[in-house]
Amino acid sequence: VFGNKLIVSFDGKYMTTESEGVIYLWDVTQGILYKKISFGTEKISSVIFTPNDEYLLIVDYENQKIGVWDIKAEKVVAKYRPPINRIGDISLTMYFSDDGRYLLGLGCDPEIQIIDTRNWKKIVDSSTFSQIGFMDKNLLYFLEMEAGAEGFSTLTIENIDGLKEIAKINLKYMNETSIVRNSEYFIGEREGKLFKYNIKEKKEELIYEG
């Protein structure tokens, strides 16, 4: 019964294990098996709780699909195909916004997919950026790299509601860039120097020169 895929929910109430394609959902607080979930395949590669612990994402490696299982309703409420050709361990390529409202999936082309978890519909499906991520619950950042360039050329920040552009910044080919979540700054490296960039004021400050 215990098998593998031992995953604990964010609030610590539930735990999953998996054996031969059957997901076992345990109520940790009561020490009982809450539900057995059969997904019609023995090739389950990942099981992921959403941040609000209302859903389980079950990754079907064989059919390259993700099933969304509603814990309270005790049923699959949605299925969709993720933005990659071979799923493997998709938990490494899926990120939730801080409030759990959006799910970001990263493919290997790279292909980008954003899912609204209120209805599990795609709102973005593209492949034009080198990197993408959440800055906070409403803001996305996109890093672009020109063909043949050794660093990132442009940082674009958008409000995910309506995908409205907030800022577009010329990075002047920064090699490494770290976006500080829930912050007005990001840190980047160019030619051995570290810079802090104030996104709101659009000002760059040298903070370290080796």
QUIZI-V226360 format. One record per residue. N is the residue number from 0. SS is DSSP state (2 for helix, 1 for strand, 0 for the rest). Layout:
n->{N;N}
ss->{SS;SS}
This chain:
n->{0;1;2;3;4;5;6;7;8;9;10;11;12;13;14;15;16;17;18;19;20;21;22;23;24;25;26;27;28;29;30;31;32;33;34;35;36;37;38;39;40;41;42;43;44;45;46;47;48;49;50;51;52;53;54;55;56;57;58;59;60;61;62;63;64;65;66;67;68;69;70;71;72;73;74;75;76;77;78;79;80;81;82;83;84;85;86;87;88;89;90;91;92;93;94;95;96;97;98;99;100;101;102;103;104;105;106;107;108;109;110;111;112;113;114;115;116;117;118;119;120;121;122;123;124;125;126;127;128;129;130;131;132;133;134;135;136;137;138;139;140;141;142;143;144;145;146;147;148;149;150;151;152;153;154;155;156;157;158;159;160;161;162;163;164;165;166;167;168;169;170;171;172;173;174;175;176;177;178;179;180;181;182;183;184;185;186;187;188;189;190;191;192;193;194;195;196;197;198;199;200;201;202;203;204;205;206;207;208;209}
ss->{0;0;1;1;1;1;1;1;0;0;0;0;0;1;1;1;1;1;1;0;0;1;1;1;1;1;1;0;0;0;0;1;1;1;1;1;1;1;0;0;0;0;0;1;1;1;1;1;1;0;0;0;0;0;1;1;1;1;1;1;0;0;0;0;1;1;1;1;1;1;0;0;0;0;1;1;1;1;1;1;0;0;0;0;0;0;0;0;0;2;2;2;2;1;1;1;0;0;0;0;0;1;1;1;1;1;0;0;0;0;0;1;1;1;1;1;0;0;0;0;1;1;1;1;1;1;0;0;0;0;1;1;1;1;0;0;0;0;1;1;1;1;1;1;0;0;0;0;0;0;0;1;1;1;1;1;1;1;1;0;0;0;0;1;1;1;1;1;1;1;1;1;1;1;0;1;1;1;1;0;0;0;0;0;1;1;1;1;1;1;0;0;1;1;1;1;1;1;0;0;0;0;1;1;1;1;1;1;1;0}
